Amino acid sequence: MALGILANSLVTLTASGNAETPRRAWLLSGEPPDSGPGRWSRIRGVLPSQVELGGPADAGRVVGELAAELTRRRDEGGTGAAWFLVLDDLSRFRDLRKTDDEFGFGGFDRKETVSAAQQLNSLLKDGPAVGIHVIVWCDSYNNLERWFSRQTLREFEMRVLFPMGASDSSNLIDTPAASKLGVNRALLYSDERGTLEKFRPYGAPGDNWLRWMAQRYSGTSADLAVADDISLFQVT
């Protein structure tokens, strides 16, 4: 279910741009691109060219580039084309994990440096206002706490919860509602609106849908009968 949400979001968000303001995205997966067949192996081939693929080893570089763009946009007092950072399986990204030395204190003789974790926090806090957004999937609330402080977690205005324990659900959305979810159900929580909606997530894209997307991005004509057939969207 997580892969279905991430994949459909990534394709939809990047396909919504235009020539004047092309959208860009970075997909950093817990499985590196050269690790062989994995959860993204069928989907990578149809992603548009403006999506850069990477793994845990690329996290520091990519977050640094986005943080630099964030600084540029803020200094210029404006926004830009929508950029998206997608982190799949957060617990694999050790370079982005918060540390006890959160502010880099280590002696007066050391030059203060900004860690990748601190840069990611800045993206979460200040990025949306200038068009830079972060989408994260994590396998458990315990790991989420290891990577982000409670203050940082509040920066995630929209949250999707799958079935989990009542305590974890309460920590994430102030209600144990996710502990009562049935099979193949999820909750969409909007912190800004204070709303909670139960829904049935799309599964991972099926082969027919992937072929249609490949045709679309390659510029060849697609079979519109296939593209418009809702039965070809796999729902689990």
N, C-alpha and C positions, 0 to 999 in steps of 0.2 A: 504493500500500500504506500509506503514511503517513496519507493522508486516511481510509482505511478504519479504521485503528486509532484515530485521533483521534475520528472521528465516532461510531463505535460506543461508545467509552469515554465520551464526553461524554453521549450520550443515556442510556446505562445508569446511569452514576453519578448523574445528576440525577433519574432516574426512581425511584431506590431510596429516596428520602426519604419522610417522612410529614408529616401536618399539624402535629404537635407540634414536629418538628425538620426544617423544610424545607431542602433542600440548595440551594445557590446556586453558580453557575459564571460565569466570565468567559472568553469566547472572544475572544482577540486574534489576528487573522489578519494575515499580512504583506500581504494585499490588504484595504484598508479597506472597510467595509460599503457605502460609496457609490461604489465603483470600477466598478460594473457586473458583468455575469456573470463568475464565476470559480469556483474550486474548491469554495467553500462555497455557491454560489448556490442549488443544489437543496436543500440541507440546512437553510439558515437558516429557511425557512418552517415547519418542523416542530419546531424546538427549543422546549422549554417556556419559559414566561414568566420563570422564574427564571434563565435564561441571558442575560447581557448581552453584546452583540456590540460589538466595537471593532476598531481598527486600531493601527498604530504610534503615531499621535498621542495615543492614549488610554493608552499604557503607563504613563507617569509617574503619572497620576492614579489608575489602577486599582491599581498596585503600592503607591502611597501609602496608599490606603484599606485594602488588605489588611494592610499593615504596621501601621497604626493598630489594626486589629482584633486582630492578633497581640499587640500590646502590651497591649490591654485584657484579653484572655483570660489572658495570663501574669500580669498584675497581680491578677486575680481568682482565680488559682490553679485554673483549671478549663478544660474544653474546651467546645465548642459544636457547632452543626450543621456537617456537613462542607461546606467551601467548596473550590472547585477553580479554579485559574487555568490555562488552556490557552494556550500560546504556539505558534502555527503559523508556522514559518519564522523562526527566531530571528534570522537575519542581517539582517532588515529592521528590527529594533528597536534603533536606534542609541542611544536614551536608556538602554537597559539594559546597554550594553557597559561592561565594566570599563575603568578608566583607569589610567594610570601613577601618578596622584595618588590612590591607592586610599583613603587616610585623610583626604583633604581638606586636606593641608598646603599652604599657599600664603602663609605669612607670619603673624606673630604678631598682626597687627592685623586679620586676617580672622576673621569669625565662622564657626565650624565648622558645616558643613551635611552632611546625610546624602543621598547621591545615590540615584537610583532603582535603580542597580545594587547598591548596598550594601543597600538595602531588600529587593531580590529575593534576595540572598544570605541575609539573615536569614530570609526565608520558607522557603527551601530547608533551612536548618539547623534552625530551631526551629518551623516551622509544623506539620509532621505531628503533633507531640506534642499540639497543641491543636486538631487537626482542620482545618488549612489545608494544601492539597496543590497541587503545581505539576507540570504535564505539559508537556514541551517537545519540539518537533521541530526539528531542525537539519539542513541539507543536507549538511554535511561536518564531519569532525573538526577541520579547520583553523579553520573558523568557530567551532566550539564552544570551541576554545582561546582565540580572540580575545574571547569573551564571558565565559568563566568560568576561574578559576584551577584548578589541579589539585586543590587542597584543596576548592574548591566542587564540582567534578565528583564528588567522593566522596560528596556528599550525595544523589546520585541513586541510591537503593537498587535500583531496578528499571530495566533498560535494554533496549531493543529495537534490534537491529542488523540492517540489511539488508546485502546483499553489498557488501564494501568491501575495501580493500587490507589486507594482513597487518599492516603497521605500525600503521594506524589501529585495527584490531581489537584488537591487543595493548595499545595505549594505553587502550582503553576497558574491556576485560574480561580483560586479562592472558593472552590466547590469540589466535592468528591464525585461530581457527575461522570467523569471518565471511568470510574470504577464500575459503573452500571451499564457500560456500553456492551452491545451484543457483537456477534461475529461480523466482520466486514463493515464496521461502523466507526465513525470518528466524530470529533467535535471541532468546530471552528469557533475560536474565541477572538473577539475584537476588543482590545483594551480601550481604544478610543471611544467606541460606541457603547461598551459595556454589554455586548450581546453575546449569546452562546447559541450555536446552531448545530444540530446533529445532521450528518450527511453520510452518504455512501460513496467512498472515494473511487475514482477511476483506478483500474489496475494498470500495470505497465503497458505501454503501447503495443498493439498486436502487429503482426507482419504486414497485413494489408495497409494499415495506417502508416507504417514506416516507409513502405514503398511509395505511397502517395506523397509523403513529406520529401522523400528523396527526389521525386520528379519535380516537386514545387521549387526546391532550392536549386536544382540543376537547370531550371528554366525551360524544361520540356513540358509538353501538355499533359495534364493529369486527367484521369477518368473521373469526371465530376459525379457520376453516379456512385462510384466507390467513395469519393471524398465526402459525399453528403449522407451516406448510409450510416445511420446511428448504430446499427447492429454491428458495425465493424469496430466500434470503440469498445474495447474489452472492459467490462465492469465486474469486479469480484466482490 
